[in-house]
Amino acid sequence: ELIHLQRNLGTTTIYVTHDQVEAMTMGDRIMILRYGQIQQIGEPEVLYNQPANMFVAQFIGSPAMNVSSGRLEADDGGTVLVAEIGRFPLPPEVSSRIKPDAGTTAGPREVMWGIRPEDMRLDSSAPGPDSPQALVDLVEGLGSDAHVSLKIKDVMLVARTPADDRPDENTNVTVHFNMNKLRLFDLESEISIIDYS
């Protein structure tokens, strides 16, 4: 009703909400505030796909983006993310967008990495060097899809899977990450170190 009213009036409207779903579905542009400080302003898809910092990345999206610590290292002309759950070569599409001051040429850099639940795929294939094995801790069925809580070593992650393809609890699955969707943040400032321009 509010969307129809705003369109019929044809006037700029400011709507304040704590509900991210309302913001994403109703807003043409969204301003995210934290303690009165602007974190990011942009179209809903931009905030979702190009978060300026870790707060925005975890605030937009349900379930929230998975985040964990890691380290970027130069390796054989490329960049590798070394995390507790494994060692992941970054695709050129990601490594070429790491901001020049990210420090990978001078040496390792401590980072926070993030991946959204829908950017993970689970199957029963054998684990590989960049596809770790996880224990299925909990499965929450939501009708059309399911949220699957995974444990890899001491790291907890959540994946979103189709309901008819969800694994059983207390089984092992292999986790495949869409590395082109990986997000990287500075460990201290939590600001994105990926250049989206």
Backbone as a chain_set.jsonl record, in Angstrom:
{"seq": "ELIHLQRNLGTTTIYVTHDQVEAMTMGDRIMILRYGQIQQIGEPEVLYNQPANMFVAQFIGSPAMNVSSGRLEADDGGTVLVAEIGRFPLPPEVSSRIKPDAGTTAGPREVMWGIRPEDMRLDSSAPGPDSPQALVDLVEGLGSDAHVSLKIKDVMLVARTPADDRPDENTNVTVHFNMNKLRLFDLESEISIIDYS", "coords": {"N": [[0.822, -1.202, 0.0], [1.933, 1.221, 0.796], [3.916, 1.513, -1.158], [2.357, 1.751, -3.507], [0.969, 4.104, -2.846], [3.069, 5.977, -2.697], [3.973, 5.923, -5.344], [1.687, 6.784, -6.707], [1.417, 9.38, -5.705], [3.745, 10.444, -6.628], [5.986, 11.649, -5.491], [9.035, 12.449, -3.752], [9.906, 10.325, -1.127], [10.763, 9.707, 2.213], [11.469, 6.941, 4.087], [11.712, 5.389, 7.127], [13.103, 2.542, 8.555], [13.727, -0.424, 10.491], [13.688, -2.815, 9.401], [15.145, -4.88, 7.185], [14.082, -6.203, 4.99], [11.831, -4.689, 4.279], [13.201, -2.356, 3.558], [14.744, -3.238, 1.358], [12.77, -4.032, -0.462], [11.103, -1.835, -0.786], [12.604, 0.44, -1.213], [14.11, 2.777, -3.484], [16.554, 3.899, -3.278], [18.813, 3.279, -0.672], [19.82, 4.219, 2.568], [22.109, 3.218, 4.868], [22.455, 3.319, 8.275], [24.547, 3.403, 11.146], [24.794, 3.691, 14.49], [24.162, 6.379, 14.075], [25.892, 7.107, 12.064], [26.555, 7.318, 8.603], [26.786, 4.441, 6.69], [26.597, 3.373, 4.092], [25.243, 4.363, 0.953], [22.922, 3.644, -1.557], [21.48, 1.861, -4.4], [19.279, -0.931, -3.753], [20.285, -3.433, -4.837], [22.955, -2.808, -5.232], [23.916, -2.357, -2.633], [23.585, -4.921, -1.66], [25.219, -6.536, -3.322], [27.639, -5.193, -3.435], [28.892, -4.469, -0.87], [30.001, -1.839, 1.267], [31.31, -2.179, 3.64], [31.899, -4.527, 6.356], [29.773, -4.472, 8.142], [27.543, -3.593, 6.6], [27.51, -5.703, 4.78], [26.753, -7.889, 6.386], [24.392, -6.985, 7.446], [22.527, -6.66, 5.399], [20.633, -9.053, 3.796], [19.414, -12.37, 4.251], [19.674, -15.64, 5.288], [22.344, -14.032, 7.149], [25.427, -12.828, 5.668], [28.136, -15.113, 5.632], [31.033, -14.781, 7.588], [34.532, -14.812, 8.2], [37.873, -15.034, 9.518], [41.005, -14.588, 7.765], [43.863, -14.791, 5.56], [45.533, -12.982, 3.063], [47.712, -13.992, 0.546], [50.456, -13.711, -1.715], [50.892, -15.829, -4.504], [52.481, -17.681, -6.831], [52.142, -15.785, -8.92], [49.511, -15.1, -8.517], [46.8, -14.527, -6.196], [46.119, -15.85, -3.017], [43.697, -16.947, -0.712], [44.181, -17.724, 2.527], [42.677, -19.557, 4.863], [41.133, -20.705, 7.935], [39.607, -22.853, 7.212], [40.678, -23.759, 4.872], [42.688, -23.441, 1.856], [42.44, -21.127, -0.655], [42.662, -20.359, -3.961], [42.319, -17.203, -5.472], [40.049, -16.195, -7.992], [40.916, -14.518, -11.083], [39.067, -12.435, -11.542], [38.426, -11.558, -9.015], [40.899, -11.133, -7.634], [42.062, -9.173, -9.243], [40.626, -6.963, -8.6], [41.275, -6.233, -6.053], [42.095, -3.673, -3.896], [44.887, -1.471, -4.466], [46.345, -0.839, -2.141], [46.133, -3.046, -0.574], [48.155, -4.72, 0.197], [49.13, -7.226, -0.678], [51.24, -7.521, -2.41], [53.482, -6.698, -1.031], [53.527, -8.401, 1.07], [51.899, -10.845, 3.252], [48.461, -10.222, 4.153], [46.222, -9.681, 6.753], [42.808, -10.443, 6.785], [39.194, -10.2, 6.709], [36.976, -12.49, 5.378], [34.109, -12.998, 3.304], [31.13, -14.784, 2.418], [28.071, -15.302, 0.793], [25.169, -17.215, 1.845], [23.764, -18.347, -0.35], [25.725, -18.577, -2.222], [27.117, -20.866, -1.964], [27.605, -24.293, -2.6], [26.495, -27.575, -1.989], [27.478, -30.98, -1.948], [27.952, -34.55, -2.397], [30.439, -35.195, -3.295], [33.974, -36.042, -3.402], [36.078, -34.332, -1.095], [38.16, -31.541, -2.012], [41.212, -29.613, -2.654], [40.323, -26.942, -2.6], [37.753, -27.275, -1.851], [36.336, -27.913, 0.872], [35.449, -30.43, 3.359], [32.467, -30.662, 5.269], [30.621, -30.889, 8.334], [27.22, -31.478, 8.655], [25.358, -29.639, 10.701], [22.829, -28.636, 11.394], [19.611, -28.534, 9.895], [17.325, -26.375, 8.502], [14.253, -26.375, 7.299], [12.464, -24.479, 4.929], [10.311, -24.595, 3.28], [10.395, -23.756, 0.197], [13.141, -23.64, 0.13], [16.138, -24.439, 2.038], [17.951, -23.785, 5.042], [21.169, -24.539, 5.852], [23.182, -25.394, 8.439], [26.617, -25.531, 8.874], [29.633, -27.13, 9.917], [32.98, -26.575, 9.753], [35.955, -27.577, 10.734], [36.6, -25.376, 13.3], [34.888, -23.46, 12.419], [31.756, -22.037, 11.801], [29.3, -22.108, 9.318], [26.627, -21.006, 7.166], [24.609, -22.363, 4.684], [22.482, -21.912, 1.834], [20.154, -23.973, 0.373], [18.291, -25.676, -2.262], [15.092, -26.966, -1.294], [14.541, -29.631, -1.963], [17.025, -30.669, -2.22], [18.414, -30.783, 0.056], [20.799, -31.718, 2.571], [21.118, -34.435, 4.972], [21.019, -34.12, 8.539], [23.929, -34.388, 10.629], [25.595, -35.583, 8.775], [28.298, -35.785, 6.382], [29.324, -33.349, 4.039], [30.567, -32.022, 0.94], [31.786, -28.794, 0.414], [31.356, -26.303, -1.923], [32.532, -23.243, -2.973], [31.405, -20.283, -4.549], [33.74, -18.577, -5.792], [33.94, -16.219, -7.179], [32.105, -14.636, -6.006], [33.129, -13.98, -3.606], [33.781, -11.883, -0.821], [35.901, -9.395, 0.539], [37.39, -7.947, 3.404], [39.072, -5.397, 5.259], [40.885, -6.319, 8.12], [41.059, -4.739, 10.462], [39.709, -2.199, 10.045], [37.387, -3.077, 8.858], [36.459, -2.345, 6.39], [35.599, -2.721, 2.961], [37.949, -4.225, 0.778], [37.794, -4.574, -1.849], [37.606, -3.256, -5.048], [34.894, -1.967, -6.556], [34.387, -0.411, -8.72]], "CA": [[0.0, 0.0, 0.0], [2.814, 2.385, 0.842], [4.566, 1.624, -2.464], [1.369, 2.294, -4.434], [0.707, 5.487, -2.455], [4.215, 6.801, -3.094], [3.993, 6.02, -6.813], [0.549, 7.609, -7.138], [1.708, 10.774, -5.359], [4.859, 10.871, -7.465], [6.841, 12.563, -4.737], [10.12, 11.816, -2.999], [9.461, 9.904, 0.2], [11.774, 9.109, 3.09], [10.838, 5.932, 4.951], [12.695, 4.886, 8.087], [12.742, 1.21, 9.03], [14.779, -1.329, 10.966], [13.433, -4.074, 8.709], [15.901, -4.866, 5.941], [13.228, -6.66, 3.891], [11.096, -3.496, 3.863], [14.128, -1.449, 2.875], [15.137, -3.803, 0.066], [11.639, -4.148, -1.39], [10.413, -0.562, -0.972], [13.493, 1.56, -1.494], [14.868, 2.974, -4.726], [17.902, 4.088, -2.726], [18.821, 2.983, 0.761], [20.927, 4.722, 3.386], [22.272, 2.391, 6.063], [23.059, 4.048, 9.385], [24.983, 2.651, 12.321], [25.094, 4.669, 15.537], [24.04, 7.716, 13.516], [26.887, 7.33, 11.018], [26.221, 6.703, 7.323], [27.677, 3.36, 6.285], [26.563, 3.265, 2.641], [24.03, 4.814, 0.271], [22.881, 3.107, -2.906], [20.343, 1.037, -4.772], [19.282, -2.18, -2.978], [21.169, -4.455, -5.42], [24.343, -2.381, -5.016], [24.247, -2.631, -1.233], [23.647, -6.37, -1.476], [26.329, -7.147, -4.068], [28.875, -4.425, -3.304], [28.874, -3.827, 0.455], [31.151, -0.985, 1.546], [32.014, -2.685, 4.813], [31.392, -5.791, 6.866], [28.469, -4.24, 8.764], [26.537, -3.607, 5.538], [27.491, -7.059, 4.217], [26.024, -8.791, 7.272], [23.073, -6.433, 7.756], [21.651, -6.909, 4.249], [20.622, -10.468, 3.417], [18.954, -13.309, 5.269], [20.564, -15.467, 6.43], [23.433, -13.065, 6.986], [26.651, -13.284, 5.026], [29.125, -15.804, 6.457], [32.326, -14.102, 7.633], [35.562, -15.451, 9.02], [39.181, -14.413, 9.31], [41.918, -15.266, 6.857], [45.063, -14.048, 5.189], [45.833, -12.962, 1.637], [49.128, -14.203, 0.234], [50.827, -13.823, -3.124], [51.254, -17.212, -4.792], [52.649, -18.056, -8.236], [51.565, -14.765, -9.775], [48.129, -14.83, -8.15], [46.536, -14.28, -4.778], [45.482, -16.972, -2.353], [43.123, -16.733, 0.608], [44.503, -18.795, 3.464], [41.702, -19.477, 5.95], [41.143, -21.871, 8.816], [38.927, -23.976, 6.571], [41.377, -24.206, 3.673], [43.491, -22.517, 1.052], [41.597, -20.892, -1.818], [43.17, -19.418, -4.964], [41.302, -16.255, -5.897], [39.944, -16.045, -9.445], [41.396, -13.204, -11.543], [38.016, -11.427, -11.414], [38.463, -11.041, -7.647], [42.231, -10.634, -7.278], [42.365, -7.955, -9.999], [39.87, -5.85, -8.022], [41.749, -5.907, -4.71], [42.655, -2.317, -3.912], [46.362, -1.513, -4.479], [46.941, -0.756, -0.8], [45.772, -4.239, 0.199], [49.378, -5.265, 0.784], [49.478, -8.575, -1.078], [52.528, -7.549, -3.104], [54.549, -6.529, -0.045], [53.498, -9.507, 2.015], [50.546, -11.271, 3.63], [47.587, -9.251, 4.811], [45.125, -10.277, 7.5], [41.526, -9.947, 6.287], [37.97, -10.941, 6.958], [36.374, -12.864, 4.102], [32.693, -13.267, 3.433], [30.425, -15.451, 1.323], [26.646, -15.4, 1.099], [24.701, -18.609, 1.897], [23.354, -18.854, -1.665], [26.908, -18.724, -3.067], [27.755, -22.115, -1.567], [26.916, -25.479, -3.126], [26.821, -28.762, -1.206], [27.232, -32.265, -2.592], [28.612, -35.693, -1.746], [31.702, -35.505, -3.973], [35.144, -36.077, -2.531], [36.613, -32.987, -0.858], [39.371, -31.198, -2.75], [42.034, -28.598, -2.003], [39.552, -25.731, -2.359], [36.379, -27.7, -1.553], [36.47, -28.653, 2.129], [34.348, -31.25, 3.857], [31.81, -30.063, 6.422], [29.613, -31.655, 9.051], [25.917, -30.814, 8.671], [24.998, -29.509, 12.106], [21.397, -28.379, 11.531], [18.912, -28.211, 8.647], [16.067, -25.684, 8.743], [13.445, -26.356, 6.094], [11.639, -23.282, 4.811], [9.395, -24.784, 2.163], [11.053, -23.781, -1.11], [14.574, -23.847, 0.307], [16.547, -24.843, 3.384], [19.178, -23.204, 5.573], [21.962, -25.656, 6.349], [24.304, -24.979, 9.288], [27.758, -26.403, 8.623], [30.813, -26.937, 10.757], [34.257, -26.95, 9.139], [36.883, -27.356, 11.849], [35.902, -24.599, 14.327], [34.16, -22.391, 11.745], [30.361, -22.323, 11.498], [28.798, -21.423, 8.132], [25.26, -21.341, 6.782], [24.377, -22.43, 3.244], [21.081, -21.996, 1.413], [20.024, -24.992, -0.67], [16.901, -26.009, -2.6], [14.51, -27.862, -0.29], [14.619, -31.039, -2.381], [18.43, -31.054, -2.341], [19.058, -30.531, 1.345], [21.423, -32.914, 3.145], [20.643, -34.875, 6.283], [21.83, -33.693, 9.673], [24.984, -35.29, 11.108], [26.298, -36.217, 7.654], [29.364, -34.966, 5.827], [29.135, -32.875, 2.677], [31.646, -31.205, 0.401], [31.319, -27.428, 0.209], [31.949, -25.59, -3.055], [32.275, -21.811, -2.874], [31.496, -19.477, -5.76], [34.796, -17.65, -5.404], [33.715, -14.916, -7.812], [31.221, -13.887, -5.118], [33.828, -13.763, -2.342], [33.96, -10.497, -0.402], [37.079, -9.265, 1.395], [37.346, -6.752, 4.234], [40.234, -5.154, 6.102], [40.668, -6.922, 9.434], [40.878, -3.74, 11.518], [38.675, -1.191, 9.734], [36.231, -3.81, 8.331], [36.068, -1.738, 5.124], [35.854, -3.585, 1.805], [39.192, -3.955, 0.056], [37.523, -4.843, -3.245], [37.22, -2.077, -5.825], [33.741, -2.339, -7.372], [34.203, 0.527, -9.848]], "C": [[0.864, 1.264, 0.0], [3.51, 2.602, -0.505], [3.603, 2.239, -3.476], [1.084, 3.764, -4.124], [1.827, 6.4, -2.919], [4.253, 6.978, -4.606], [2.863, 6.902, -7.322], [0.783, 9.083, -6.842], [2.838, 11.334, -6.218], [5.793, 11.838, -6.77], [7.92, 11.784, -3.993], [9.653, 11.534, -1.575], [10.632, 9.314, 0.964], [11.051, 8.185, 4.054], [11.924, 5.34, 5.841], [12.221, 3.539, 8.607], [13.967, 0.492, 9.571], [14.693, -2.666, 10.242], [14.122, -4.047, 7.343], [15.06, -5.32, 4.759], [12.394, -5.494, 3.372], [12.001, -2.567, 3.065], [14.462, -1.956, 1.476], [13.98, -3.799, -0.931], [10.993, -2.808, -1.693], [11.326, 0.55, -1.476], [14.065, 1.574, -2.899], [16.338, 3.187, -4.387], [17.802, 3.898, -1.222], [20.039, 3.65, 1.393], [20.979, 3.847, 4.631], [23.052, 3.193, 7.103], [23.461, 3.073, 10.483], [25.46, 3.66, 13.36], [25.104, 6.089, 14.976], [25.04, 8.042, 12.425], [26.475, 6.607, 9.745], [27.265, 5.653, 6.965], [27.749, 3.221, 4.771], [25.221, 3.77, 2.136], [24.051, 4.224, -1.131], [21.6, 2.353, -3.175], [20.425, -0.283, -4.015], [20.253, -3.231, -3.511], [22.642, -4.111, -5.204], [24.767, -2.685, -3.586], [24.414, -4.129, -0.991], [24.904, -6.97, -2.107], [27.665, -6.451, -3.884], [28.926, -3.713, -1.959], [30.162, -3.049, 0.716], [31.963, -1.475, 2.736], [31.318, -3.94, 5.334], [30.026, -5.629, 7.536], [27.362, -4.301, 7.717], [26.394, -5.015, 4.979], [26.654, -8.002, 5.067], [24.615, -8.288, 7.586], [22.077, -6.734, 6.641], [21.763, -8.38, 3.867], [20.19, -11.348, 4.572], [18.926, -14.714, 4.67], [21.716, -14.512, 6.103], [24.62, -13.695, 6.263], [27.546, -14.003, 6.044], [30.416, -15.001, 6.425], [33.27, -14.857, 8.552], [36.898, -14.792, 8.694], [40.038, -15.254, 8.37], [43.087, -14.368, 6.538], [45.242, -14.124, 3.678], [47.33, -13.111, 1.447], [49.315, -14.225, -1.276], [51.297, -15.249, -3.366], [51.293, -17.442, -6.295], [51.935, -17.075, -9.167], [50.126, -14.416, -9.47], [48.024, -14.526, -6.668], [45.748, -15.447, -4.21], [44.915, -16.504, -1.014], [43.442, -17.946, 1.454], [43.595, -18.608, 4.676], [41.795, -20.73, 6.795], [40.549, -23.093, 8.126], [39.616, -24.446, 5.296], [42.142, -23.093, 2.992], [42.801, -22.366, -0.299], [42.252, -19.899, -2.783], [42.04, -18.49, -5.412], [41.252, -16.202, -7.419], [40.427, -14.657, -9.853], [40.36, -12.095, -11.389], [37.987, -10.801, -10.021], [39.816, -10.414, -7.348], [42.573, -9.341, -8.013], [41.648, -6.738, -9.434], [40.296, -5.517, -6.595], [42.465, -4.567, -4.775], [44.172, -2.376, -3.769], [46.999, -1.479, -3.101], [46.616, -1.97, 0.06], [46.989, -4.984, 0.735], [49.779, -6.639, 0.316], [50.812, -8.637, -1.814], [53.683, -7.437, -2.116], [54.602, -7.69, 0.936], [52.078, -9.859, 2.372], [49.759, -10.141, 4.293], [46.451, -9.991, 5.482], [43.813, -9.628, 7.062], [40.377, -10.702, 6.949], [37.403, -11.261, 5.58], [34.915, -13.212, 4.337], [32.127, -13.937, 2.194], [28.958, -15.585, 1.722], [26.192, -16.864, 1.048], [24.312, -19.18, 0.538], [24.523, -19.039, -2.624], [27.757, -19.928, -2.657], [26.929, -23.276, -2.118], [27.407, -26.69, -2.353], [26.566, -30.006, -2.038], [28.031, -33.349, -1.884], [29.918, -36.07, -2.439], [32.855, -35.505, -2.971], [35.672, -34.661, -2.318], [37.905, -32.787, -1.644], [40.125, -30.101, -2.052], [41.278, -27.295, -1.736], [38.065, -26.029, -2.18], [36.402, -28.552, -0.294], [35.243, -29.491, 2.457], [33.794, -30.61, 5.124], [30.844, -31.05, 7.047], [28.317, -30.845, 9.051], [25.412, -30.819, 10.11], [23.489, -29.384, 12.285], [20.817, -28.053, 10.162], [17.567, -27.592, 9.004], [15.305, -25.61, 7.426], [12.52, -25.155, 6.074], [10.672, -23.383, 3.644], [10.142, -24.898, 0.859], [12.553, -23.988, -1.005], [14.865, -24.239, 1.749], [17.829, -24.109, 3.763], [19.933, -24.324, 6.275], [23.142, -25.109, 7.14], [25.413, -26.015, 9.174], [28.882, -26.093, 9.595], [32.025, -27.472, 10.002], [35.336, -26.577, 10.14], [36.126, -26.588, 12.935], [35.08, -23.465, 13.733], [32.744, -22.855, 11.423], [29.925, -21.472, 10.307], [27.356, -21.841, 7.895], [25.169, -21.301, 5.264], [22.883, -22.456, 2.983], [21.008, -22.98, 0.257], [18.556, -25.144, -1.067], [16.377, -27.048, -1.61], [14.659, -29.329, -0.674], [16.055, -31.523, -2.54], [19.176, -30.857, -1.026], [19.654, -31.821, 1.9], [20.784, -33.277, 4.482], [21.571, -34.345, 7.371], [22.804, -34.798, 10.074], [25.602, -36.123, 9.991], [27.389, -35.265, 7.184], [29.038, -34.595, 4.39], [30.389, -32.123, 2.25], [31.071, -29.853, 0.034], [32.089, -26.798, -0.943], [31.541, -24.125, -2.945], [32.337, -21.176, -4.257], [32.485, -18.358, -5.464], [34.668, -16.291, -6.084], [32.82, -14.028, -6.952], [31.862, -13.615, -3.755], [33.962, -12.274, -2.062], [35.085, -10.439, 0.611], [37.046, -7.923, 2.113], [38.637, -6.637, 5.034], [39.932, -5.647, 7.514], [40.357, -5.879, 10.5], [39.736, -2.784, 11.229], [37.357, -1.818, 9.301], [35.677, -3.194, 7.05], [36.438, -2.691, 3.982], [37.176, -3.213, 1.147], [39.034, -4.343, -1.419], [37.029, -3.572, -3.911], [36.098, -2.489, -6.773], [33.579, -1.464, -8.607], [34.672, -0.091, -11.167]], "O": [[0.572, 2.238, -0.694], [3.675, 3.741, -0.944], [3.98, 3.144, -4.22], [0.97, 4.579, -5.04], [1.574, 7.472, -3.469], [4.537, 8.072, -5.094], [3.051, 7.679, -8.258], [0.395, 9.944, -7.632], [2.888, 12.531, -6.499], [6.331, 12.749, -7.399], [7.74, 10.616, -3.65], [9.079, 12.397, -0.911], [11.399, 8.517, 0.425], [10.128, 8.603, 4.754], [12.938, 4.847, 5.347], [11.079, 3.401, 9.045], [15.096, 0.764, 9.163], [15.529, -3.546, 10.449], [13.731, -3.288, 6.456], [15.292, -4.875, 3.635], [12.26, -5.321, 2.16], [11.607, -2.053, 2.018], [14.461, -1.183, 0.518], [14.195, -3.584, -2.124], [10.389, -2.648, -2.754], [10.857, 1.5, -2.102], [14.453, 0.539, -3.44], [17.236, 2.731, -5.095], [16.828, 4.306, -0.589], [21.134, 3.645, 0.831], [19.996, 3.75, 5.365], [24.154, 3.676, 6.845], [22.802, 2.059, 10.713], [26.419, 4.396, 13.128], [25.947, 6.904, 15.35], [25.035, 9.158, 11.906], [26.092, 5.437, 9.782], [28.464, 5.931, 6.94], [28.822, 2.981, 4.217], [24.196, 3.626, 2.801], [25.069, 4.289, -1.82], [20.742, 2.218, -2.302], [21.521, -0.721, -3.665], [20.97, -3.858, -2.732], [23.475, -4.998, -5.017], [25.855, -3.213, -3.357], [25.272, -4.552, -0.217], [25.571, -7.807, -1.5], [28.713, -7.042, -4.144], [28.997, -2.485, -1.911], [31.262, -3.522, 0.431], [33.163, -1.216, 2.827], [30.282, -4.354, 4.814], [29.209, -6.55, 7.503], [26.355, -4.981, 7.917], [25.279, -5.474, 4.73], [25.92, -8.83, 4.528], [23.742, -9.076, 7.951], [20.912, -7.03, 6.911], [22.861, -8.889, 3.642], [20.551, -11.107, 5.724], [18.245, -14.958, 3.674], [22.011, -14.233, 4.941], [24.793, -14.914, 6.247], [27.691, -13.55, 7.18], [30.854, -14.58, 5.354], [32.857, -15.458, 9.544], [37.02, -14.076, 7.7], [39.826, -16.455, 8.205], [43.28, -13.323, 7.159], [45.118, -15.195, 3.083], [48.12, -12.437, 2.109], [48.452, -14.693, -2.017], [52.013, -15.819, -2.543], [50.257, -17.404, -6.959], [51.218, -17.48, -10.081], [49.566, -13.521, -10.102], [49.022, -14.299, -5.984], [44.829, -15.963, -4.845], [45.564, -15.762, -0.278], [43.026, -19.061, 1.142], [43.721, -17.635, 5.42], [42.454, -21.699, 6.419], [40.934, -24.227, 8.412], [39.187, -25.431, 4.694], [42.227, -21.967, 3.483], [42.595, -23.351, -1.009], [42.382, -18.72, -2.455], [40.932, -18.947, -5.695], [42.296, -16.168, -8.07], [40.356, -13.719, -9.059], [40.717, -10.945, -11.137], [37.574, -9.652, -9.862], [39.881, -9.285, -6.862], [43.293, -8.499, -7.477], [42.012, -5.604, -9.746], [39.734, -4.608, -5.985], [43.339, -4.36, -5.617], [44.696, -3.222, -3.045], [48.081, -2.032, -2.908], [46.797, -1.939, 1.278], [46.855, -5.802, 1.644], [50.719, -7.2, 0.879], [51.452, -9.688, -1.842], [54.746, -8.016, -2.336], [55.635, -7.923, 1.564], [51.141, -9.248, 1.86], [50.326, -9.237, 4.906], [45.792, -10.827, 4.865], [43.72, -8.403, 6.978], [40.573, -11.698, 7.645], [37.357, -10.391, 4.71], [34.532, -13.66, 5.417], [32.578, -13.696, 1.074], [28.647, -15.94, 2.859], [26.757, -17.663, 0.302], [24.506, -20.37, 0.292], [24.353, -19.588, -3.712], [28.948, -20.001, -2.959], [25.699, -23.237, -2.099], [28.602, -26.818, -2.09], [25.565, -30.09, -2.75], [28.705, -33.086, -0.888], [30.452, -37.152, -2.197], [32.72, -35.03, -1.843], [35.709, -33.869, -3.26], [38.644, -33.737, -1.906], [39.734, -29.685, -0.962], [41.559, -26.613, -0.75], [37.223, -25.146, -2.338], [36.48, -29.778, -0.376], [34.158, -29.288, 1.912], [34.542, -30.084, 5.948], [30.316, -31.935, 6.374], [28.316, -29.666, 9.405], [25.082, -31.869, 10.663], [22.926, -29.956, 13.217], [21.456, -27.373, 9.359], [16.764, -28.196, 9.715], [15.685, -24.852, 6.534], [11.871, -24.842, 7.072], [10.261, -22.367, 3.082], [10.494, -26.001, 0.44], [13.178, -24.463, -1.953], [13.957, -24.356, 2.572], [18.682, -23.845, 2.915], [19.405, -24.975, 7.177], [24.007, -24.436, 6.579], [25.187, -27.212, 9.352], [29.06, -24.956, 10.034], [32.093, -28.652, 9.658], [35.599, -25.397, 10.367], [35.118, -27.08, 13.443], [34.619, -22.593, 14.468], [32.547, -23.925, 10.847], [30.152, -20.262, 10.286], [26.916, -22.893, 8.359], [25.594, -20.334, 4.632], [22.108, -22.956, 3.798], [21.726, -22.832, -0.732], [17.669, -24.783, -0.295], [17.129, -27.905, -1.145], [14.878, -30.177, 0.19], [16.282, -32.662, -2.95], [20.404, -30.775, -0.998], [19.082, -32.897, 1.723], [20.005, -32.505, 5.042], [22.764, -34.149, 7.142], [22.534, -35.984, 9.883], [26.076, -37.235, 10.227], [27.4, -34.088, 7.545], [28.54, -35.416, 3.62], [31.165, -31.651, 3.08], [30.006, -29.764, -0.578], [33.319, -26.765, -0.937], [30.357, -23.805, -2.836], [33.223, -21.496, -5.049], [32.104, -17.31, -4.944], [35.236, -15.31, -5.606], [32.779, -12.813, -7.143], [31.211, -13.083, -2.855], [34.229, -11.492, -2.973], [35.215, -11.33, 1.451], [36.719, -6.895, 1.519], [39.223, -7.642, 5.438], [38.842, -5.414, 8.037], [39.493, -6.098, 11.348], [38.875, -2.578, 12.085], [36.314, -1.167, 9.368], [34.546, -3.487, 6.663], [37.459, -3.377, 4.036], [37.485, -2.034, 0.978], [40.021, -4.43, -2.15], [36.139, -2.895, -3.397], [36.323, -3.274, -7.694], [32.728, -1.739, -9.454], [34.592, 0.553, -12.213]]}, "num_chains": 1, "name": "protein.A"}
